[in-house]
Amino acid sequence: MDDHVSEAIARPDLIDLGEGLLCLRFESMKVASALAAVRHLLDTGVVRPGDTLLDSSSGIYAYGLALAAHRYGLRCHIVGSTTIDHPLRIQLAVLGATLERMPPSEDLSLDQNRRVHRIKEVLRENPHFHWMRQYHDAVHGLGYRAVADRILKEVGTGPLTLVGGVGSGASTGALARYVRESLPDTPLVGVQPFGSVTFGSDGVDDPQIIIAGIGSSIPFGNVDHTLYDTLHWTSFDSALAGSVDLLRRHAVFAGLSAGAAYLVARWEAARTGRRVVFVAADTGHRYVDSVFAHHESALPIDDLAPTAIDDLTGLAPPWCRMEWGRRPAPEQAVHRAD
């Protein structure tokens, strides 16, 4: 029996969708990350009960950190983007977390940089606050060991491929590290939106959206590029098609990054014949209007396929695939210490 709801939320469901596809479905993936990170910080004396945890978030990490703070008797302050919707704002308030929303911006880079700038101002005003640095502190990968153990227990020792969106870098990278301790030949396939600096697509615009939760306009220290074997870049329309098909075909109601990962996982499973575990990081509730309301116009996913490219100069929507080969980060994605 769990002592706190966060412990239940941190455990994903592993669902066999058939045809070699396994969906690692989270209600809210960052809960696993935040819960283990905060527990480690308490165990090592970095923070103590009653302290205030501080970070920037576009949504699901804010929820995860607020739950972890509630679980362990800490305070929580979030500098959030305008993508934090009304239901989440209400939950954060009731949980006791304070939310400081930044002004609206059409420019993702401006939004992320503005939030980091505000974090530093808050720290100058409150030097006793602990900045969680979800984008840069490796402590956020600790929560995925239990998830990897679950995969290994249920899937066994046969050939396996991992597919998932690359956001802060903690989830797919940590999963691969832990799974490879038992299955060292497990390929890791990362999924990115166009316009993200993380794997060098920052010069290619998707006119509709950078997919929430994956991709970035600023370098992230938690992304270890040398863990990734293959990269896929998908457009908003392609990811939307994946999200709608995942719900229509398999009744899995998941977010936009899950739709992109599902689209990629289907293609990789058909190409290689291996079992493929793909990450569905959150539910589809915050995408009802922007994604699922357009289900009738969603592209048939069987008509979609990636364009194979050899280097980043070939990047172009709607969907590209490249053998990354565990190479290091492109220059613009290298994180410089603050």
N, C-alpha and C positions, 0 to 999 in steps of 0.2 A: 504494500500500500504506500502511495506517495504521501509526503508530508506537506507538499505545496503543489498547486496546479501547474507551476512552471516546469516541474519535473515530468509531468505527463505530456505537456506541450513539447518538451525537448525531444521526446521519442517519436521518430517518424514512423509512418506505415510503409511497408515494403509490399508492393502490389504487382503481381504477375499479370501483365497485359497480353501475354501470348506473343508468339513469333519472336521470342528472344528478348522482349522488352520488359524491363522491371522498373517500376516507378517508385522512387524514394520520395514519398509525399509527406511534407511537413505542413502543419497548421501555420507555423511561423518559425522558419529555420534559425533565425538569429537568437532565439531563446536558448537553444543548445549552446551557442557560442558565448552569449553573455553570462549565462548561469555558471558555466565552468570557469570563465575568466574571473568573475567576481569571487567565486569560491577560492580560487588560487590566490588572488590578491589578499583575501582575508587570512588564508592559511599561512601566507608568507609575511604577514604583518604590514603589507604596503598600505592597506586601508583597514579601518576599524569600524565596528558598528556605530552608526550615527554620522559617519562621514558622508560627504556629497560626491556622487559620481557625475561626471560631466562628459558630454560628447555631442557631436553633430550627427544628424540622421535625416534621411529622406522618408523614413517610415518604419520598417519592420525592426531595425535595430533599436529604435526608440522604445518600442513595445517590449522587446527582449530585455533591455537594460532596466526598464521600469519594473518588470516582473522580478528580475534578479535583485533589485534594490528592495522591493517589497519582501521578498523571501528572506533576505539577510539583514533587515533592519537598517537600511541605508537610505540616504536621500538621493534624488536623481534630478538633474537639470539638463534639458535637451535644447540645443540650438537647432531648430528644424527648418526644413524647406517647406514651401507651400504645398508640396505633394502630400503632406500629412493631412488626411481627410478628417471630416467632422467626427465620425464614430471613434477613430483612434484618439483624437484630441480629448474627447470626453473620457475615454478609458484612462488616458494618462493622468487627467485631472483627478479622477476618483482614486487612482492608485497612489496619488500623492506626488507624482512627478510634476515639475514645472516645465513648461514649454515656451520657448521664445522663438516665434516664427519670423523668418527673414522676409523682406519685401518680395513681391513677385518679380520674376525675371524670365525673359525668353532665352537667356543665355545660360546654359548649364555651367559653363566654366565660371561665369560671374557668380552664380548661385553658390557653387561649392567653395570658391575662394572667399566669398563674403562670409560664409558660415565659419570657415577656419579662422578668418580674421576676428570674427566676433568671439570665438572660443578663446583666443589669446587675450582679448580684452577682459573677458570674464575672469580668466586666470589671474590677470594683474589686479583685478578688484578683489578676488577671492583666492589667494595663493594656496589655501588649504584644500581646495577642491582637487579631486583626482581626475585628470583627463584620461579617459579610457583609450583614446587613439585606436578606434576600431580598424582604421585603414592601415595602421603601421605596427601595432604591437602583436607579436606572435602568440601572446597568451590567448588570443581569440580562436586559435586552432584547437585548443585542448578539448573542447566539447565534442569534437567529431571522432575521437577515439571510440567512444561508446557506439556511435553510429556505424563506424567501420566494422567494429566487432559484430554488430547486428547483421550487417551485410554478409560477412564471412560465415557466420553461423547458419544463415538461412540459404545462402547461395552455394556454399561448398567450395571446392577447390578447382573447379573447371575454369577455362578461359573466360575472362571478364573484361569489359571496357566500362570506364566511368565517363559520363557526360554531364556537364553542368555549366551554368553561367559563371563568368568570372567577374565578380564585383570587387569586394574588398580583398579577395584572394584567400581568405581563411578557410572557406568551406571546401571547395573542390581540391585545393592544394593539400589541405590537411587530410581529407579523405584518401587521396592518392597515397600520401606518405604512409598512413596507417594500414591501408589495404595491401600496399606493396611489401610490408613486413612479412606477410604470408604469401602473397601472390606477386612476386617482384616484376613479372612481365605484364602487369596490368596497364594498358594504355589509358592516358587521360586526355579527353577531348574537351577543350574549352569553347564556350559560346560567348560571342561578343556582339554588341550592336555596332553599326557604322557610326563614326563620329567619336569613338572612344580612343583615348590616348594609350590605353593599357597595352594593347598589342599593335599599335601603330596605324589605326584607321582614323585618326583625328582629322585628317585632311579630306575625308569623304563624308558628305552630309547625307543623313536620312531626313528629308524635309518634315517628317511627321513627329518623330520622338526618338530620344535615346531611351532604350528600354529600362524602366525603373528597376533598380536593384542590381543591374549589371552594367559594366562599362564605367568610364570615368573621364572627366576632363582634366584631372590632376593625377600625378603619379602616386601609386599606393605602395607602401613598403611591404605589405603582406603578400603581394603577388610574387611568387617564385616562378618566373617564366621557364626555368629549366625543368619544371615538372611536367610540362605540357607537350604531348606528342603531336597533336593536331588542333587547329583552330578553325572554327566556322564563324563567319560574320553574317548575321541575318537582319533583314529590314523589318520595320514595324509590321508591314502587311504580311510578311512570311511568318513572323511570330504570332500574329493574330490568327492566321490560318491554322497554326499548330495548336493554339489554345482552344479554338472552337472545335477542332477535330478531336482533341483529347477529351473534351466534355461529351461531344456527340457520340463518339465511337466507344469510349471507355467509361463515361460518366464521372470522370475526374475533373472537378472544378478547381482549376489552379490558375496562377497568375501568368503574366506575359512572358517572363523569363522561362517558366515551365513550358509554355507553348513552343518557344524557340528551342529549348533542350529536347523536347519530344520530337520535333521535326528533325533535328540533327540525329537523335538516337535511332529513329526509324531508318534513316538513310545509312548510318554506320552499321546497324544490325543486318540490314539487307546486303550490304557490301561485303561484310566480313564473316557473317554466319556466327558470330560470337554473341553471347548474352551481353546485353547492355543495360546498365543501371543509369537512369537519368534522374537528376535532382529537380523536384518540384518544390520550390522554396516557400511558397505561401499559397493561400487560397485565392480564388478569383474575385472576391467581393469588391475590392477597390477598382476592379477593371470592368465592372458591369456596364457602365455607360461608354467607356472608351474602347472596349473590345467586344464584349459579348452581345451588346445591343446591335452590333453590325454582323451578326452571325450569318444572315442571309446573303451577304456579299462576300463572305470569306472565300478565298481561293481554294480549290480542291488540292489537298496536299500531295496527292499522287501525281499532280502535274508539275510539282516543284522539284528542282534539283539544283545542287550547288555548281557554280563555275569553279573549276580547279585552277588555282594560281600557284606560281612558283615563288613569287616575292610580293612585297606589299605594294609595289607599283601597279599591280593588276587589280587591286581592290575596287569593286563597284557593286552597288546594289543590283538585284535584291538579295543575293546569297552567294557567298564565296567560301571555298574550303582550301586550306593550305596545310601542308605537312610542316609543322613548326619545328619538329625534331629536337625539342628540349634545348633550344638555343636561348641565350640570355636576352634580357629586355632590350627593345629598341631604345636609342638614346633618349628620346623624349619621354619615355616611361620610367626612367631611372629615378627613384626617390632620393632626394637630397635631405639630409637630416635637418629638422627645424632648428 
